[in-house]
Each structure stands twice: as C-alpha cells, then as structure tokens.
Amino acid sequence: METVRHCIASYPCGYANRTQALHQVLVVGGSGYEWRGGTVVSRFADGTTCARVHERFRYSAEKIADLRDCGIDVAEKFITGRCPDEELRDQASALARKVGPLGQEPYQPGPDLLFLNAPENADSDWSQACWEIAVVVGPLWIAGEQSDDREGLTPEQRRYVSGQRARALMKFENVFGRQVLHGTV
C-alpha cells in the first residue's frame, strides 16, 4: 500500500510501523486522507516531510551554547536539525508491512472515521487494513470508556462527544461485530 509506505517515509518519527501508519490514515479524523476509487489517498500532494519540520526547530549555535552554559542538555535533534528516526525513512516499504504497537491512545471515536466508512468497492488490501486497525482500536475504545476524561468540557460539549462516541461504537459493531469491538475475537 503506497499510502501507508508514504506516511512512514514522510514521517518516520511519527509512524514507525504499519499499525501506527494505519491509525493515522484510517482512524485519525481530519488527517488529510479520503476514500477515492476504492483506495485511501492523501487529499494533498504537498511532499512535506518531517525533515523540513526538524530543520525548522534546529537551534542556533548561540542558543545551544546558552542552554549548555545553564546546564541544560540539548537533544541531538535540536543540534543537527535531523529527524531522530531518519534511518527508518529508507525502510518505509518494509515497515509498511510490519505490524507493531500503536504506541499511543487511539483517536477518539467518531462515526465519520475512514475505517468505519469503507466503500463497497474498497480494494481488498484496504478492506483488510480496516479490519486490522479495528482489532487494535475497538478494544482500546471500550477500555477508554471507563477512564474517559471529559471533566473540562461544558455540558453541551460533553453531550456532543458522548453522542459521537455512541454513534461510532454502534457503527463499529455493525461493521466489524461486537467480538472485535470487545477484543474477544
């Protein structure tokens, strides 16, 4: 899947394996991906990579010297402006096939997420990828339901988030089944 490989090749410090890239592409709302002709593609062909971002946050020699004078250890990425996972960029094709840990909390449930809305004409690879990420995300959503922190939300926001969550979980169950949602597959 070129989209997954490209995601890892462009941002190896953010997506070190297939699972993390699939989460970004299929689960994170507003990530810039959409279904087109049975495949998931980026809406933007900008060619941006994390290399540009890391270079932008590179410290000047003066700032590095000032921080060190204050006894502050400066991370290598701020000295060189190089991605700390640069060596993974060339391994993107292999990593796009390597299942690994999600390494973070899953994106919040919402009924409009791509993996919940695969078209009937979805390529078999993408259909399989939706199932693959569903097996990871569903049980984490259920586990997160017990510890969901909505304390800082207004009552209206809380109702909206709860409604989105309920619709997403219902849709998830309809698409993938209760066993996948609860991790009993």
C-alpha positions, 0 to 999 in steps of 0.5 A: 500500500503506497499510502501507508509506505508514504506516511512512514517515509514522510514521517518516520518519527511519527509512524514507525510501523504499519499499525501506527501508519494505519491509525493515522490514515484510517482512524485519525479524523481530519488527517488529510486522507479520503476514500477515492476509487476504492483506495485511501489517498492523501487529499494533498500532494504537498511532499512535506516531510518531517525533515523540513519540520526538524530543520525548522526547530534546529537551534542556533549555535548561540542558543545551544551554547546558552542552554549548555552554559545553564546546564541544560542538555540539548537533544541531538535533534535540536543540534543537527536539525535531523529527524531522530528516526531518519534511518527508518525513512529508507525502510518505509516499504518494509515497515509498511508491512510490519505490524507493531504497537500503536504506541499511543491512545487511539483517536477518539471515536467518531462515526465519520472515521475512514475505517468505519466508512469503507466503500463497497468497492474498497480494494481488498488490501484496504478492506483488510487494513480496516479490519486490522486497525479495528482489532487494535482500536475497538478494544482500546475504545471500550477500555477508554470508556471507563477512564474517559476524561471529559471533566473540562468540557461544558455540558453541551460539549460533553453531550456532543462527544458522548453522542459521537462516541455512541454513534461510532461504537454502534457503527463499529459493531455493525461493521466489524461485530461486537467480538472485535469491538470487545477484543474477544475475537 
